[in-house]
Amino acid sequence: MTTVQWRKWPLWVATGWLVLVSLVHTSATWAVVDPLLASNLEPELANLYRVLWHICTIVLWSVPLAIGWAAVRAEPVAARPMLVQAWMFCAAIAIAFLAVNWAAFGPAELFTLPQWLLFLPPMALVPFGLPQAR
């Protein structure tokens, strides 16, 4: 019979970090959305960006919820795919910021949009919290 060893502290640290990231994003909503809606952009385009902002908010909050749920409630067999998915979301967001940053500002200016750095700690921590069969 196999037993499962499972370190949960990395999941708690990753969850806490991502909750802080999500809180900062959410608290900045009106600082971003109001000027966007007041801009000279076509109303359709401005409101499309508004929707995209809110989709980002949903995604940002879903990742710490998934990691926290996996740490608290999930059986190891259910937690593993949930944690892999959360890791993939963090990697995709970091890659998107890096790609746009690189394309817009060049490789010498990777810190013009430094938000990609916010997703490196959870990407480093989540693999240490994956359940391991022994």
One Martini backbone bead per residue (centre of mass of N, CA, C, O) as a GRO file, in nm:
protein
  134
    1MET     BB    1   0.097   0.036   0.021
    2THR     BB    2   0.044   0.369  -0.030
    3THR     BB    3   0.172   0.673   0.060
    4VAL     BB    4   0.121   1.020   0.144
    5GLN     BB    5   0.314   1.296   0.085
    6TRP     BB    6   0.248   1.634   0.231
    7ARG     BB    7   0.322   1.960   0.170
    8LYS     BB    8   0.148   2.263   0.274
    9TRP     BB    9   0.311   2.528   0.315
   10PRO     BB   10   0.353   2.615   0.015
   11LEU     BB   11   0.048   2.661  -0.033
   12TRP     BB   12   0.003   2.883   0.177
   13VAL     BB   13   0.206   3.085   0.066
   14ALA     BB   14   0.090   3.103  -0.221
   15THR     BB   15  -0.190   3.194  -0.137
   16GLY     BB   16  -0.112   3.454   0.013
   17TRP     BB   17   0.031   3.590  -0.222
   18LEU     BB   18  -0.216   3.583  -0.425
   19VAL     BB   19  -0.405   3.748  -0.250
   20LEU     BB   20  -0.237   4.005  -0.258
   21VAL     BB   21  -0.239   4.041  -0.561
   22SER     BB   22  -0.551   4.052  -0.585
   23LEU     BB   23  -0.594   4.297  -0.400
   24VAL     BB   24  -0.436   4.500  -0.564
   25HIS     BB   25  -0.594   4.471  -0.821
   26THR     BB   26  -0.878   4.536  -0.704
   27SER     BB   27  -0.801   4.820  -0.578
   28ALA     BB   28  -0.730   4.931  -0.890
   29THR     BB   29  -0.981   4.944  -1.064
   30TRP     BB   30  -1.063   5.254  -1.065
   31ALA     BB   31  -0.778   5.355  -1.162
   32VAL     BB   32  -0.830   5.211  -1.448
   33VAL     BB   33  -1.130   5.222  -1.548
   34ASP     BB   34  -1.209   5.522  -1.541
   35PRO     BB   35  -0.995   5.634  -1.743
   36LEU     BB   36  -1.080   5.448  -1.971
   37LEU     BB   37  -1.378   5.556  -1.997
   38ALA     BB   38  -1.264   5.867  -2.031
   39SER     BB   39  -1.150   5.823  -2.286
   40ASN     BB   40  -1.099   5.833  -2.654
   41LEU     BB   41  -1.217   5.579  -2.689
   42GLU     BB   42  -1.406   5.367  -2.800
   43PRO     BB   43  -1.663   5.231  -2.631
   44GLU     BB   44  -1.613   4.937  -2.714
   45LEU     BB   45  -1.312   4.925  -2.635
   46ALA     BB   46  -1.329   5.021  -2.343
   47ASN     BB   47  -1.529   4.786  -2.259
   48LEU     BB   48  -1.345   4.556  -2.332
   49TYR     BB   49  -1.125   4.628  -2.124
   50ARG     BB   50  -1.314   4.603  -1.884
   51VAL     BB   51  -1.373   4.303  -1.916
   52LEU     BB   52  -1.076   4.209  -1.906
   53TRP     BB   53  -1.028   4.302  -1.619
   54HIS     BB   54  -1.247   4.114  -1.490
   55ILE     BB   55  -1.126   3.851  -1.587
   56CYS     BB   56  -0.861   3.884  -1.437
   57THR     BB   57  -0.987   3.887  -1.158
   58ILE     BB   58  -1.102   3.603  -1.168
   59VAL     BB   59  -0.837   3.455  -1.217
   60LEU     BB   60  -0.676   3.561  -0.974
   61TRP     BB   61  -0.881   3.437  -0.759
   62SER     BB   62  -0.880   3.132  -0.852
   63VAL     BB   63  -0.594   3.044  -0.772
   64PRO     BB   64  -0.595   3.066  -0.456
   65LEU     BB   65  -0.849   2.896  -0.426
   66ALA     BB   66  -0.732   2.634  -0.543
   67ILE     BB   67  -0.491   2.601  -0.354
   68GLY     BB   68  -0.647   2.614  -0.086
   69TRP     BB   69  -0.835   2.378  -0.143
   70ALA     BB   70  -0.616   2.164  -0.181
   71ALA     BB   71  -0.500   2.198   0.114
   72VAL     BB   72  -0.782   2.139   0.270
   73ARG     BB   73  -0.999   1.936   0.092
   74ALA     BB   74  -0.829   1.763  -0.079
   75GLU     BB   75  -0.744   1.501  -0.229
   76PRO     BB   76  -0.463   1.404  -0.375
   77VAL     BB   77  -0.597   1.319  -0.650
   78ALA     BB   78  -0.735   1.611  -0.678
   79ALA     BB   79  -0.501   1.816  -0.623
   80ARG     BB   80  -0.295   1.784  -0.848
   81PRO     BB   81  -0.453   1.908  -1.097
   82MET     BB   82  -0.513   2.177  -0.956
   83LEU     BB   83  -0.213   2.262  -0.915
   84VAL     BB   84  -0.128   2.249  -1.207
   85GLN     BB   85  -0.327   2.460  -1.308
   86ALA     BB   86  -0.226   2.693  -1.130
   87TRP     BB   87   0.061   2.691  -1.240
   88MET     BB   88  -0.020   2.748  -1.536
   89PHE     BB   89  -0.141   3.024  -1.487
   90CYS     BB   90   0.114   3.158  -1.380
   91ALA     BB   91   0.286   3.101  -1.631
   92ALA     BB   92   0.104   3.245  -1.840
   93ILE     BB   93   0.117   3.526  -1.715
   94ALA     BB   94   0.422   3.560  -1.720
   95ILE     BB   95   0.458   3.516  -2.026
   96ALA     BB   96   0.277   3.744  -2.122
   97PHE     BB   97   0.440   3.974  -1.996
   98LEU     BB   98   0.710   3.907  -2.131
   99ALA     BB   99   0.618   3.920  -2.427
  100VAL     BB  100   0.512   4.209  -2.429
  101ASN     BB  101   0.761   4.343  -2.320
  102TRP     BB  102   0.955   4.249  -2.545
  103ALA     BB  103   0.792   4.360  -2.791
  104ALA     BB  104   0.773   4.668  -2.684
  105PHE     BB  105   1.092   4.703  -2.533
  106GLY     BB  106   1.270   4.470  -2.509
  107PRO     BB  107   1.521   4.284  -2.348
  108ALA     BB  108   1.639   4.535  -2.175
  109GLU     BB  109   1.312   4.584  -2.061
  110LEU     BB  110   1.181   4.362  -1.843
  111PHE     BB  111   1.084   4.600  -1.613
  112THR     BB  112   0.844   4.764  -1.725
  113LEU     BB  113   0.672   4.485  -1.676
  114PRO     BB  114   0.692   4.332  -1.353
  115GLN     BB  115   0.448   4.128  -1.299
  116TRP     BB  116   0.585   3.850  -1.353
  117LEU     BB  117   0.723   3.829  -1.067
  118LEU     BB  118   0.458   3.754  -0.899
  119PHE     BB  119   0.460   3.437  -1.024
  120LEU     BB  120   0.720   3.293  -0.915
  121PRO     BB  121   0.665   3.195  -0.626
  122PRO     BB  122   0.433   2.993  -0.693
  123MET     BB  123   0.602   2.832  -0.901
  124ALA     BB  124   0.805   2.735  -0.676
  125LEU     BB  125   0.599   2.617  -0.450
  126VAL     BB  126   0.388   2.413  -0.565
  127PRO     BB  127   0.573   2.162  -0.622
  128PHE     BB  128   0.623   2.120  -0.303
  129GLY     BB  129   0.291   2.057  -0.263
  130LEU     BB  130   0.283   1.801  -0.399
  131PRO     BB  131   0.170   1.502  -0.402
  132GLN     BB  132   0.345   1.202  -0.284
  133ALA     BB  133   0.414   0.893  -0.365
  134ARG     BB  134   0.556   0.604  -0.153
   0.00000   0.00000   0.00000
